[in-house]
Amino acid sequence: MAIIINLDRILEERNMKSNELAEIIGITTANLSILKTGKAKAIRFSTLEAICKALDCQPGDILEYKA
Amino acid sequence: MNKNSLLKIANLCCNFFKMIIAISIIAITLFFFHFQLDRSSYKEWNIEKPGNDSTVRFERESTVGKKPVDFDKLKITNWKIGSLYYSYFKFTAILILIYLSLNQFGKVLKSVKELETFHQTNVHAFRRIGYYCLFIAGLSLFSYWEFGDYTKSSVSVSMNVLFTALLAFILAEVFKEGNNLMEENQLTI
């Protein structure tokens, strides 16, 4: 997949665990895992907004395009 | 009538027809063996000329000798062994394929009841139904009857079965698209 999810790196920088983030943004850890492993086919703007708010970052920090 | 009632009726019909077919297979097999052991008990049985259904048919009738065949006087006891075996295996195979098709359809109905309608298994089920219908059409292609001096062979294409196969393959594609949409929906975070 050309879109890379850099969620692990951002979480490490913020010293935050996956389950903590999942709890803050209101999704299950299983769904967060789907997103982190790149298995997700789409991401809602509301989810992206919640992640950016929780991690104090920009969408571009989480999503990266690689040709 | 709500959705569940319709599904229940469809499921009941499916099971009922499966039972009828199973009984028919047993009855045909019993007849097949009994007929060979004791032909005389069928001496009163006449042969009726089959009616035309929605088939494209090419047939050839022939008789040995000059006397024309009176169809009403043909007896089942004159059934030649080659034709008997051919007909038995052909009809049994067709009935088994219909049974398998109904079985697959029953699985689809069960998955709809369990709210797993657009599942990959239903795509495979409809494809299998399509292939079974094609096999049925293939088996129905050639008929061969031989009673005493009377021989009838025909090549017929059953349009109903072919349309059913086409419909099953189309439904398989519809369910495949439904499955793709469902997966996409499930993998949207």
Interface residues (C-beta under 8 A of the other chain):
Chain A: I27 N31 L32 I34 L35 K39 A40 K41 A42 I43 R44 T47
Chain B: E183 E184 L187 T188 I189
